[in-house]
Amino acid sequence: MYPTHWSRLPSDSTLKLNAGVSFLESYHCLDTGGVVCNHGGGWIVGFSYYEVGGDALLAELCAIQMSLDFCHKDYY
């Protein structure tokens, strides 16, 4: 059954992820980083990654992969 209203705070087992990327085409450098928070908005872990080479798509894929890796670990 679907909830009938929007809930500001998710369940205790839910994590929230915010990630961002940048890619400087002229330097061929990518950077990604993010934070993982618990259901109450408390910071659990942050991450960042820098690499020479790649492209904008690789930057986005790195952010997704790192985000899922951190969420999969048992930090809470």
Backbone as a chain_set.jsonl record, in Angstrom:
{"seq": "MYPTHWSRLPSDSTLKLNAGVSFLESYHCLDTGGVVCNHGGGWIVGFSYYEVGGDALLAELCAIQMSLDFCHKDYY", "coords": {"N": [[0.838, -1.174, 0.0], [0.513, 2.234, -0.761], [1.828, 5.235, 0.738], [-0.339, 7.782, 2.041], [0.331, 10.364, 2.39], [2.986, 12.808, 2.321], [6.066, 12.245, 3.907], [8.307, 13.906, 5.958], [10.559, 12.942, 7.367], [12.266, 10.031, 6.684], [12.121, 6.415, 7.188], [13.903, 4.671, 9.87], [15.834, 3.076, 8.679], [16.662, 4.265, 6.368], [18.879, 5.939, 4.157], [20.237, 9.087, 3.116], [21.547, 10.562, 0.241], [23.71, 12.929, -1.106], [25.292, 14.095, -3.913], [27.822, 15.463, -6.054], [29.322, 16.567, -9.134], [32.11, 17.588, -11.157], [33.614, 18.581, -14.22], [36.394, 19.515, -15.975], [36.838, 20.345, -19.071], [38.907, 21.525, -20.59], [41.186, 20.886, -19.131], [40.936, 18.205, -18.826], [40.086, 16.92, -16.429], [38.397, 15.353, -13.743], [36.141, 15.587, -10.984], [34.55, 14.469, -8.102], [32.215, 14.283, -5.423], [30.567, 13.82, -2.239], [28.007, 13.41, 0.318], [26.763, 11.231, 2.838], [23.87, 10.853, 4.675], [21.974, 10.137, 7.684], [18.603, 9.022, 8.543], [17.627, 11.16, 10.007], [18.991, 13.338, 9.1], [21.559, 13.537, 10.02], [25.078, 13.671, 9.595], [26.908, 11.045, 8.159], [29.042, 10.013, 6.556], [31.478, 11.381, 4.335], [32.736, 11.89, 1.011], [35.258, 12.183, -1.547], [36.676, 12.465, -4.827], [39.209, 12.582, -7.264], [40.417, 12.773, -10.564], [42.655, 12.64, -13.305], [41.917, 12.855, -16.636], [39.365, 11.15, -18.555], [35.853, 11.987, -18.943], [32.833, 14.0, -18.954], [30.715, 12.183, -18.629], [31.99, 10.002, -17.409], [32.643, 11.215, -14.98], [30.09, 11.542, -13.834], [29.321, 8.843, -13.634], [31.279, 7.879, -11.867], [30.531, 9.255, -9.555], [28.028, 8.088, -9.036], [28.77, 5.381, -8.641], [30.562, 5.556, -6.412], [28.837, 6.655, -4.528], [26.883, 4.653, -4.209], [28.548, 2.606, -3.269], [29.362, 3.656, -0.741], [26.871, 3.877, 0.522], [26.184, 1.241, 0.697], [27.867, 0.153, 2.58], [28.08, -0.559, 6.094], [27.66, 1.931, 7.935], [26.162, 3.053, 9.913]], "CA": [[0.0, 0.0, 0.0], [1.282, 3.473, -0.862], [1.475, 6.228, 1.768], [-1.325, 8.765, 1.599], [0.866, 11.702, 2.576], [4.438, 12.918, 2.247], [6.71, 12.228, 5.217], [9.568, 14.634, 5.932], [11.624, 12.058, 7.839], [12.092, 8.635, 6.269], [12.268, 5.405, 8.232], [15.225, 4.581, 10.491], [16.784, 2.316, 7.861], [16.877, 4.987, 5.119], [20.008, 6.857, 4.045], [20.098, 10.116, 2.093], [22.811, 10.797, -0.43], [23.865, 14.107, -1.96], [26.569, 14.005, -4.619], [28.013, 16.426, -7.131], [30.486, 16.301, -9.983], [32.564, 18.637, -12.07], [34.566, 18.125, -15.229], [37.026, 20.622, -16.69], [37.209, 19.788, -20.371], [40.189, 22.05, -21.055], [42.255, 20.2, -18.388], [40.596, 16.783, -18.786], [40.086, 16.518, -15.02], [37.074, 15.194, -13.155], [36.083, 15.627, -9.528], [33.238, 14.12, -7.58], [32.171, 14.226, -3.969], [29.214, 13.746, -1.708], [27.805, 13.076, 1.719], [25.697, 10.289, 3.175], [23.246, 11.243, 5.942], [20.988, 9.188, 8.192], [17.202, 9.398, 8.367], [17.37, 12.432, 10.671], [19.817, 14.38, 8.513], [22.889, 13.519, 10.619], [26.156, 13.298, 8.7], [27.518, 9.739, 8.414], [30.336, 9.949, 5.895], [31.636, 12.173, 3.126], [33.761, 11.344, 0.131], [35.633, 12.959, -2.724], [37.518, 11.724, -5.752], [39.776, 13.409, -8.327], [41.125, 11.969, -11.553], [43.034, 13.275, -14.563], [41.414, 12.053, -17.75], [37.945, 10.879, -18.54], [34.952, 12.97, -19.522], [31.713, 14.342, -18.073], [29.963, 10.961, -18.334], [32.752, 9.239, -16.42], [32.486, 11.903, -13.696], [28.765, 11.178, -13.308], [29.339, 7.421, -13.272], [32.09, 7.748, -10.648], [29.701, 9.725, -8.436], [27.017, 7.058, -8.763], [29.437, 4.201, -8.084], [31.055, 5.842, -5.062], [27.672, 6.857, -3.676], [26.306, 3.341, -3.895], [29.511, 1.884, -2.429], [29.286, 4.173, 0.616], [25.567, 3.548, 1.092], [26.127, -0.204, 0.916], [28.639, -0.159, 3.792], [27.313, -0.424, 7.331], [28.234, 3.025, 8.702], [25.288, 3.487, 10.99]], "C": [[0.888, 1.243, 0.0], [0.875, 4.45, 0.238], [0.514, 7.268, 1.197], [-0.845, 10.192, 1.769], [2.393, 11.655, 2.534], [5.0, 12.976, 3.655], [8.073, 12.91, 5.109], [10.736, 13.745, 6.346], [11.344, 10.627, 7.403], [12.274, 7.679, 7.447], [13.707, 5.336, 8.737], [16.264, 3.896, 9.607], [17.127, 3.038, 6.548], [18.09, 5.917, 5.22], [19.704, 7.877, 2.956], [21.472, 10.429, 1.546], [22.721, 12.075, -1.252], [25.242, 14.026, -2.591], [26.619, 15.058, -5.716], [29.281, 16.098, -7.899], [30.881, 17.574, -10.725], [33.567, 18.017, -13.032], [35.081, 19.352, -15.964], [37.573, 20.086, -18.005], [38.576, 20.264, -20.838], [41.378, 21.385, -20.361], [42.063, 18.689, -18.339], [40.706, 16.222, -17.366], [38.648, 16.375, -14.53], [37.186, 15.148, -11.644], [34.67, 15.275, -9.119], [33.308, 14.057, -6.063], [30.737, 14.166, -3.492], [29.208, 13.459, -0.225], [26.663, 12.073, 1.833], [25.192, 10.678, 4.555], [22.237, 10.194, 6.38], [19.577, 9.75, 8.032], [16.853, 10.734, 9.009], [18.193, 13.586, 10.134], [21.209, 14.459, 9.104], [23.931, 12.98, 9.657], [26.731, 11.945, 9.106], [28.921, 9.7, 7.832], [30.319, 10.87, 4.677], [32.733, 11.568, 2.274], [34.068, 12.336, -0.982], [36.607, 12.134, -3.556], [37.954, 12.67, -6.863], [40.541, 12.508, -9.273], [41.467, 12.829, -12.76], [42.617, 12.341, -15.679], [39.913, 11.863, -17.633], [37.144, 11.969, -19.228], [33.797, 13.199, -18.551], [30.901, 13.106, -17.699], [30.685, 10.119, -17.287], [32.643, 9.887, -15.042], [31.151, 11.54, -13.05], [28.742, 9.717, -12.853], [30.172, 7.165, -12.018], [31.278, 8.181, -9.433], [28.662, 8.686, -8.053], [27.656, 5.853, -8.092], [29.899, 4.443, -6.652], [29.9, 6.02, -4.09], [27.063, 5.525, -3.258], [27.243, 2.514, -3.014], [29.427, 2.349, -0.963], [27.968, 3.828, 1.278], [25.464, 2.068, 1.435], [26.87, -0.615, 2.194], [27.794, 0.13, 5.025], [27.934, 0.642, 8.228], [27.386, 3.446, 9.886], [24.965, 2.317, 11.819]], "O": [[1.903, 1.284, 0.694], [-0.291, 4.491, 0.629], [0.56, 7.585, 0.009], [-1.521, 11.131, 1.349], [3.003, 10.598, 2.693], [4.463, 13.683, 4.508], [8.894, 12.539, 4.271], [11.798, 13.798, 5.726], [10.291, 10.074, 7.724], [12.55, 8.107, 8.568], [14.619, 5.875, 8.11], [17.462, 4.124, 9.78], [17.817, 2.469, 5.701], [18.296, 6.588, 6.232], [19.002, 7.575, 1.991], [22.442, 10.548, 2.295], [21.766, 12.274, -2.003], [26.246, 13.902, -1.889], [25.589, 15.484, -6.236], [30.189, 15.443, -7.387], [30.085, 18.499, -10.89], [34.269, 17.061, -12.701], [34.302, 20.133, -16.509], [38.63, 19.458, -18.046], [39.331, 19.487, -21.423], [42.466, 21.321, -20.933], [42.938, 17.97, -17.857], [41.334, 15.189, -17.137], [37.787, 17.187, -14.867], [38.203, 14.722, -11.096], [33.705, 15.736, -9.729], [34.371, 13.801, -5.498], [29.805, 14.429, -4.253], [30.253, 13.289, 0.403], [25.729, 12.072, 1.032], [25.975, 10.818, 5.495], [21.707, 9.45, 5.555], [19.387, 10.821, 7.456], [15.887, 11.379, 8.602], [18.108, 14.7, 10.651], [21.978, 15.348, 8.741], [23.713, 11.972, 8.986], [27.013, 11.726, 10.284], [29.881, 9.389, 8.537], [29.272, 11.103, 4.072], [33.568, 10.814, 2.774], [33.26, 13.203, -1.314], [37.27, 11.228, -3.051], [37.154, 13.469, -7.349], [41.234, 11.586, -8.841], [40.659, 13.654, -13.189], [42.943, 11.154, -15.654], [39.281, 12.369, -16.706], [37.682, 12.768, -19.995], [33.79, 12.649, -17.45], [30.444, 12.994, -16.561], [30.053, 9.582, -16.378], [32.557, 9.182, -14.037], [31.094, 11.261, -11.852], [28.197, 9.405, -11.795], [29.808, 6.324, -11.196], [31.336, 7.532, -8.388], [28.443, 8.432, -6.869], [27.146, 5.356, -7.088], [29.65, 3.617, -5.774], [29.982, 5.578, -2.944], [26.767, 5.309, -2.082], [26.788, 1.803, -2.118], [29.422, 1.522, -0.051], [27.938, 3.517, 2.469], [24.742, 1.686, 2.356], [26.53, -1.624, 2.813], [26.897, 0.973, 4.99], [28.652, 0.314, 9.173], [27.875, 4.141, 10.777], [24.233, 2.44, 12.801]]}, "num_chains": 1, "name": "protein.A"}
